[in-house]
Amino acid sequence: MKNIRANKYMKSDSFFKDTSIMFLASMFTNVFNLLYHLFMVRMLTPVDFGVLNALLSLLIITSVASGTLQAVTTKFLSAFKAKNQSGKISSFLKVFFKKISIIGLIIFSIIFILRKNIADFLNLKDTFLVIIAGMLMFLSTIMPFLLGALQGLQKFKHLGATLIINAGLRFLVGVALVLLGLRVCGALSGIVIAGIAVLILAGMFLKPYFYLKKQNAVNLETAFDITSVYKYFLPTLIALPSFGLLTNMDVILVKHFFSPQQAGFYSVAQMVGKIILFLPGAVNIVMFPKLSQQHTLKKDTKFILKKCLFTVGAISTLSGIFCIIFPAFVLKLLAGNVLPECLPLVMPFAISMAFFSMSSVLMYYHLSLHDWRFIYSFLFFMILQAILIYLFHNSLLEVLYVLTGVSICLFFANLYSINWSDKQ
């Protein structure tokens, strides 16, 4: 009994240490990303900033698949690490790095060929901007794979350093190039240069696995059922976008049903909610590979889940309470001014995003256990939320009441579906 408790305390210390590392890395990353956005808004003309936003929107094409790719890579490498199968880790990295690089090159080639059509569609005179955006999409195809590898191997110090350097270089190089007069080209080039630096840095961290000794290497095709990767990819590709729609569809529907001014008030208030949603994200980054490892070794996973739910619940609750008590201060900090119309929207946003953040913990828990039943509840509540907002949108608050109700029901439905018994 004492050994079990000691083992749990050891897990707890490791969990909070790794979470602290990723929390600090996420904080610095978010600060640099915010500074990049604020500087570009002020340094570029409204027309140039609109062009930048339009080109960055091309990333939406790859963002869904790349986010899923990172989760799949994390899952399988954490399972190989749990059994000390360094040969499979090396083969997995080599095989899928080649496949993903080819996909990235195909995406870039398509954008390069259609650069004039894309430029005409976006009302751009310079097709070179589209080419830079294509390079960015190529990098954004490969980067999640390498970041997922670092996450799966639980190299959180290296992962944190990579995220900070990426955001820091994006800001510093982007601002420097814009100041030199390169305008949108400079803003985009800063992101590309940062992406190249990340690929090099992550490659250096993963070098021991890419260049494993031949006697330790294995043939992934024969030593591992490679089709299981694709089978895992499909449900994950459904789960992550479903959660993304649950937390973002309201903005799209508000833009459709309300005036531009009211939609603007809603978007400003949503910034507060998104902070509460993404603030505990470091917990999921640490939790997912640890849960996958425990599941692979057929050990207790509930202990880690309870720790994560408690941590995310505490962070979301405390940050939500702060936003509810001091809404004017938070809005002024984020938006630069306080719009009275936004103040009543802060509380429902804070509550709904707190429950959504805890639902994300349950989502990654199910993903780590290959339990796909939760997908049905996510799809059900996603459709229900869209229908309810379509039926009830007399005011912005009414939309938020729907969002809050769905977030609470989603959390408790998934919480109820978990068997809390320690018996296998």
C-alpha positions in Angstrom: 0.0 0.0 0.0 2.8 2.4 0.9 4.5 1.6 -2.4 1.4 2.5 -4.3 1.0 5.8 -2.5 4.7 6.6 -3.0 4.3 5.9 -6.7 1.3 8.2 -6.8 3.2 11.0 -5.1 6.0 10.5 -7.6 3.6 10.8 -10.5 2.0 13.9 -8.9 5.4 15.6 -8.5 6.3 14.8 -12.1 2.9 15.9 -13.4 3.0 19.3 -11.6 6.6 19.9 -12.6 5.9 19.2 -16.3 2.7 21.2 -16.1 4.5 24.1 -14.6 7.1 24.0 -17.5 4.4 24.0 -20.1 2.3 26.6 -18.3 5.2 29.0 -18.4 6.0 28.2 -22.0 2.3 28.7 -23.0 2.3 32.0 -21.1 5.4 33.4 -22.9 4.1 32.0 -26.2 0.8 33.8 -25.8 2.5 37.1 -24.8 4.6 37.0 -27.9 1.6 36.1 -30.1 -0.4 39.0 -28.6 2.5 41.4 -29.1 2.8 40.3 -32.8 -0.9 41.0 -33.3 -0.8 44.4 -31.5 2.3 45.6 -33.4 1.0 44.5 -36.8 -2.3 46.3 -36.1 -0.4 49.5 -35.4 2.4 49.3 -37.9 0.5 48.2 -41.0 -2.2 50.2 -42.7 -5.8 48.8 -42.4 -5.5 47.6 -46.0 -2.2 45.8 -45.4 -3.5 44.3 -42.2 -6.5 43.0 -44.0 -4.2 41.4 -46.6 -2.2 39.7 -43.8 -5.3 38.3 -42.2 -6.6 37.0 -45.5 -3.4 35.2 -46.2 -3.1 33.7 -42.7 -6.7 32.5 -43.1 -5.3 30.0 -45.7 -3.8 28.1 -42.7 -7.4 27.0 -41.8 -7.1 24.5 -44.6 -4.2 22.7 -42.8 -4.9 23.6 -39.2 -7.6 20.9 -38.6 -5.5 18.0 -40.0 -2.3 19.3 -38.5 -3.8 19.4 -35.0 -5.1 15.9 -35.4 -1.7 14.8 -36.7 0.0 16.1 -33.5 -2.4 14.2 -31.3 -1.9 11.0 -33.2 1.9 11.3 -33.1 1.8 12.0 -29.4 -0.4 9.0 -28.8 1.7 6.4 -30.6 5.1 7.7 -29.5 4.0 7.8 -25.9 2.9 4.1 -26.2 6.3 3.1 -27.7 8.1 5.1 -25.0 6.1 3.3 -22.3 7.6 0.0 -23.5 11.1 1.4 -24.2 10.7 0.5 -27.9 13.2 3.0 -29.3 13.4 1.1 -32.6 9.7 1.6 -33.3 10.0 5.3 -32.3 12.8 5.8 -34.8 11.0 4.0 -37.6 7.7 5.8 -36.9 9.5 9.2 -37.1 11.3 8.3 -40.3 8.4 6.7 -42.1 5.8 9.4 -41.3 8.2 12.3 -41.6 8.7 11.3 -45.3 4.9 10.9 -45.9 4.1 14.2 -44.2 6.8 16.1 -46.1 5.4 14.8 -49.4 1.9 15.9 -48.4 3.3 19.3 -47.5 5.1 19.6 -50.8 1.9 18.7 -52.7 0.0 21.4 -50.8 2.7 24.0 -51.6 2.8 22.9 -55.3 -0.9 23.3 -55.6 -0.8 26.8 -54.1 2.2 27.7 -56.3 0.4 26.6 -59.5 -2.8 28.4 -58.4 -1.1 31.5 -57.0 -2.6 33.9 -59.6 -6.1 32.5 -59.1 -5.7 32.8 -55.3 -4.3 36.3 -55.6 -7.2 37.4 -57.8 -9.7 35.8 -55.4 -8.2 37.8 -52.5 -7.8 40.9 -54.6 -4.0 40.8 -54.3 -1.7 42.4 -56.8 1.5 40.6 -55.6 1.4 36.8 -56.2 4.7 36.5 -54.3 2.7 37.0 -51.1 0.7 33.9 -52.0 3.9 31.9 -52.5 5.1 32.9 -49.0 1.7 31.8 -47.6 2.2 28.5 -49.4 5.6 28.1 -47.7 4.0 28.8 -44.4 1.4 26.1 -45.1 4.2 23.6 -45.9 5.9 24.4 -42.6 2.6 24.1 -40.7 2.1 20.6 -42.1 5.5 19.3 -40.7 5.7 21.3 -37.5 2.8 19.6 -35.6 4.4 16.2 -36.3 7.7 17.2 -34.7 6.0 19.0 -31.8 3.8 15.9 -31.3 6.9 13.8 -31.2 8.4 15.9 -28.4 5.1 15.8 -26.6 4.8 12.0 -26.9 8.3 11.4 -25.7 7.6 13.8 -22.8 10.4 16.1 -23.6 8.5 19.0 -22.1 11.5 21.3 -21.6 12.5 20.9 -25.3 8.8 21.4 -26.3 8.4 24.5 -24.2 11.7 26.0 -25.5 10.6 25.3 -29.1 7.2 27.0 -28.6 8.8 30.1 -27.0 11.4 30.4 -29.7 8.8 30.0 -32.4 6.6 32.8 -31.0 9.6 35.0 -30.1 11.2 34.9 -33.5 7.8 35.4 -35.2 7.4 38.6 -33.3 11.0 40.0 -33.4 11.8 39.1 -37.0 8.3 40.1 -38.2 8.4 43.5 -36.6 12.0 44.1 -37.7 11.2 43.3 -41.4 8.1 45.5 -41.3 10.1 48.3 -39.9 12.5 47.9 -42.8 9.6 48.6 -45.1 8.7 45.1 -46.2 5.1 45.5 -45.0 3.0 42.3 -45.4 5.9 40.4 -47.0 7.9 41.1 -43.9 5.1 40.1 -41.5 4.7 36.8 -43.3 8.4 36.2 -43.7 8.9 36.5 -39.9 6.5 33.6 -39.4 8.3 31.5 -42.1 11.7 32.2 -40.6 10.4 31.2 -37.2 8.9 28.0 -38.6 12.2 27.0 -40.2 14.1 27.7 -37.0 11.5 25.4 -35.2 12.1 22.6 -37.7 15.8 22.8 -37.2 15.6 23.0 -33.4 13.0 20.2 -33.1 15.1 18.1 -35.5 18.1 18.6 -33.2 16.2 17.5 -30.2 14.9 14.4 -32.0 18.2 13.6 -33.7 19.0 10.6 -31.5 15.9 8.9 -32.7 16.2 9.8 -36.3 19.8 8.4 -36.4 19.3 5.4 -34.2 22.0 2.6 -34.6 21.1 0.1 -37.3 21.1 -2.8 -34.9 18.4 -1.1 -32.8 16.2 -0.1 -35.7 13.2 -2.1 -36.8 11.0 -2.4 -39.9 7.9 -0.5 -38.9 5.8 -2.3 -41.5 6.5 -5.7 -40.0 7.0 -4.9 -36.3 3.9 -2.7 -36.0 0.4 -2.6 -37.5 0.7 0.7 -39.3 -3.0 0.7 -40.3 -3.8 1.3 -36.6 -2.3 4.8 -37.0 -4.8 5.6 -39.8 -7.7 4.0 -37.8 -6.8 6.2 -34.9 -6.5 9.3 -37.1 -10.1 9.2 -38.4 -12.0 9.4 -35.1 -9.5 12.0 -33.8 -10.1 14.0 -37.0 -13.8 14.0 -36.0 -13.3 14.7 -32.3 -11.0 17.7 -32.4 -13.0 19.7 -35.1 -16.2 18.9 -33.2 -14.8 20.5 -30.1 -13.5 23.4 -32.2 -17.0 24.0 -33.6 -18.5 23.8 -30.2 -16.3 26.7 -29.0 -16.3 28.8 -32.2 -19.6 28.3 -34.1 -21.3 30.9 -31.9 -19.1 33.7 -33.4 -20.0 32.7 -36.9 -23.8 32.5 -36.1 -23.7 35.8 -34.3 -22.0 37.4 -37.3 -24.9 36.1 -39.4 -27.8 37.0 -37.2 -26.7 40.3 -35.7 -25.5 43.7 -36.9 -21.8 44.2 -37.5 -21.6 46.4 -34.4 -23.2 43.8 -32.1 -21.0 41.1 -33.6 -18.1 43.3 -32.8 -19.2 43.6 -29.1 -19.6 39.8 -29.0 -16.1 39.2 -30.5 -14.4 41.6 -28.0 -16.2 39.8 -25.0 -15.2 36.4 -26.5 -11.5 37.3 -26.0 -12.1 37.0 -22.3 -13.7 33.6 -22.6 -10.9 32.3 -24.9 -8.3 33.2 -22.3 -10.2 31.0 -19.8 -10.5 28.2 -22.4 -6.8 28.2 -23.4 -5.2 29.1 -20.1 -5.2 25.5 -18.8 -4.1 24.1 -22.1 -0.7 23.2 -20.7 -2.4 20.6 -18.5 -3.7 18.7 -21.6 -0.3 18.9 -23.2 1.2 17.1 -20.2 -1.7 14.8 -19.4 -2.2 13.3 -22.9 1.1 11.4 -23.3 1.2 10.4 -19.6 -2.3 8.9 -19.8 -1.4 7.1 -23.1 1.7 5.7 -21.3 -0.3 4.5 -18.3 -2.9 2.9 -20.6 -0.3 1.1 -22.6 1.2 -0.4 -19.5 -2.3 -1.2 -18.2 -1.8 0.9 -15.1 -4.3 3.2 -13.3 -5.3 6.2 -15.4 -8.0 7.7 -13.1 -5.3 9.1 -10.7 -3.9 11.4 -13.5 -7.4 12.3 -14.7 -8.5 13.4 -11.2 -5.4 15.5 -10.9 -6.0 17.1 -14.3 -9.7 17.8 -13.7 -8.9 19.4 -10.3 -6.1 21.5 -11.8 -8.0 22.7 -14.9 -11.2 23.3 -12.7 -9.2 25.4 -10.3 -7.5 27.5 -13.0 -10.7 28.0 -14.9 -12.7 28.8 -11.8 -10.2 31.3 -10.4 -9.6 33.0 -13.7 -13.4 33.1 -14.4 -14.1 34.6 -11.0 -11.4 37.3 -11.6 -13.0 38.2 -15.0 -16.5 38.3 -13.5 -15.4 40.6 -10.6 -13.2 42.8 -12.7 -14.7 42.7 -16.2 -13.8 46.3 -17.0 -10.2 45.9 -16.1 -9.8 42.7 -18.2 -11.6 44.2 -21.2 -9.4 47.3 -21.1 -6.3 45.1 -20.8 -7.3 43.1 -23.9 -9.1 45.5 -26.1 -7.6 48.8 -25.0 -10.9 50.3 -24.0 -14.1 49.3 -22.1 -17.3 49.0 -24.1 -20.3 49.0 -21.8 -22.2 46.7 -24.2 -19.5 44.0 -23.5 -19.7 44.0 -19.7 -22.8 41.8 -19.3 -21.4 39.3 -21.7 -18.3 38.5 -19.7 -20.0 36.3 -17.0 -21.7 33.8 -19.3 -18.6 33.6 -21.5 -16.5 32.9 -18.4 -18.8 30.1 -17.1 -19.2 28.4 -20.5 -15.5 28.4 -21.4 -14.7 27.1 -17.9 -16.9 24.0 -18.5 -15.6 23.6 -22.1 -12.0 23.6 -20.8 -12.9 20.8 -18.4 -14.6 18.9 -21.2 -11.4 19.1 -23.2 -9.7 17.2 -20.4 -12.3 14.4 -20.7 -11.9 14.5 -24.5 -8.1 13.8 -24.3 -8.7 11.2 -21.6 -11.0 9.3 -23.9 -8.6 9.7 -26.8 -5.7 8.3 -24.8 -7.8 5.2 -24.0 -9.0 4.6 -27.6 -12.6 5.1 -26.3 -14.6 6.6 -29.1 -18.0 6.7 -27.5 -17.5 10.3 -26.4 -17.6 11.4 -30.0 -21.3 10.8 -30.2 -22.0 13.2 -27.3 -19.7 15.8 -28.8 -21.5 15.5 -32.2 -24.9 15.6 -30.5 -24.2 18.7 -28.5 -22.5 20.4 -31.5 -25.7 19.9 -33.5 -27.9 20.8 -30.6 -26.0 24.1 -30.0 -26.4 25.1 -33.6 -30.1 24.4 -33.6 -30.7 26.2 -30.3 -28.8 29.3 -31.4 -30.7 29.3 -34.7 -34.0 29.2 -32.7 -33.0 31.5 -29.8 -31.0 34.6 -30.8 -33.2 37.5 -29.8 -30.2 39.0 -28.0 -26.5 38.3 -27.5 -27.2 37.2 -23.9 -29.7 34.6 -25.2 -27.0 33.2 -27.5 -24.7 33.0 -24.5 -27.3 31.3 -22.3 -27.5 28.6 -25.0 -23.7 28.3 -25.0 -23.5 28.1 -21.2 -26.2 25.4 -21.0 -24.6 23.3 -23.7 -21.2 23.5 -22.1 -22.5 22.4 -18.7 -24.5 19.5 -20.2 -21.6 18.4 -22.3 -19.3 18.2 -19.3 -21.6 16.3 -17.0 -22.6 13.9 -19.9 -19.0 13.0 -20.5 -18.2 12.9 -16.8 -21.0 10.4 -16.2 -19.8 8.2 -19.0 -16.5 7.5 -17.2 -16.4 4.4 -15.1 -14.7 5.7 -11.9 -14.2 2.2 -10.5 -10.6 1.1 -10.0 -11.5 -2.5 -11.0 -10.3 -3.4 -14.5 
